[in-house]
Amino acid sequence: MGDLSMIRMKKKGLLNLLGVCLCLIGGGLPLAAIGQESEGKSGVVTYLYVEPFLTRFEALFSAPIMFQWLGIKDDVTVELDGPAQQAIERQVAERAAQWCGLKDNGVNITGRLAAVTFVKGEPGKTLPMADGEKVKPNESMIGLVWEFATSPSPQTIEAQWWEWNPPLSVLPLTIFFGSFSERMEITRALPFARWQNDGRLPPPKALSQVPSLPPVTSLPIPVASIAWLAIGWIYYVLRNRTGRKPRGGWLGMVIAWIFVAAILSPMMIAHVPNPFDKAPVAVDRPDVAAKIASPLLRNIYRAFDYQDESRIYDSLAMSVDGELHRKLYLETLKALQLEGREGTRVRVSELDVQIDKVTPGDNYSFTTEGQWTALGTVGHWGHAHTRVNRYKARMTFRPVDLAWKITALEVLELKRL
């Protein structure tokens, strides 16, 4: 009888263990509950956003917990004005730069502490803060954002956490990638979490193909060889009239003359336009103009998927020319920044371009009037932000080395929908 009871107890224990394992693997409600319980005990929750070219590690601390870590004795029920918040944010920034680390495909990546800011609301339900708005520490959080320039399509990302102060012993981590997410935990005993791509993060999109003008070719004319052959022909005609043949006969002379012409062929080359080239056609229809404007505008937004300023500039140079280059860099960068002190950048995923009017110019240039709508999204503090901007603008397009580029842009109206 005792043996039978022991067997039943073992079976029950195995079933419970199996149930826990299935819950952990499935990433369902029990795992979320574990994360919430850990968050409640530690007062800290973290997020990892894995994107092409950039991985962001975000941490939201209960402000009283952060005060405890920093040794700040202020009353957490008293409101803090803007300067007081900034002073505390600077204290956090001085200490927090090395709290977080990251490996991309097994290689340590040097990141930067991009932002430290007070945050209203709760994890996953943060609220916007106006400039200079007062907050009570016991009703707010302190958010930290680290940014790491990673590979376009990372296969393995390892997030590391090195700062462990009471009451923090377990760090709940939610990882966002593409349209997916999963939960993990970082502990004092195992201070890292490793994410595997396994084909779940889409690779970055390539730049759009932009129509170009037909290539202009030329025909090479060997002037020196032709002149030499012409002299030989004249010599032949004059000599033939006298009836006197050159020593060795005409055949030997012709062969020698052609040999010299071949030697002279690389010299004095004249290039003349190829009469078989397709002639460029002036752009005077909105539908044709839209086929040029749409990929150029799309590539401008796609350039800002990169994190390195030089790569952004190089990519922009494929779409814009002249003084517009720097102006567009600054204006687009500002337009893609999410409201708030953190400066998180939105990625544009959808673009619709409509051209209403086209005015042809000189040398195949043309000016358009129309609008485009850009839809962008970004994950931040555990939830997604969507931004839709609609621009009415006048743009001038001009071929530069046979490639279409935007050389002037005047925004007539901007609406945030």
Summary of the structure (lengths in Angstrom):
residues: 417
radius of gyration: 34.5
end to end distance: 73.3
largest distance: 136.4
contacts: 1194
relative contact order: 0.11
helix: 34%
strand: 36%
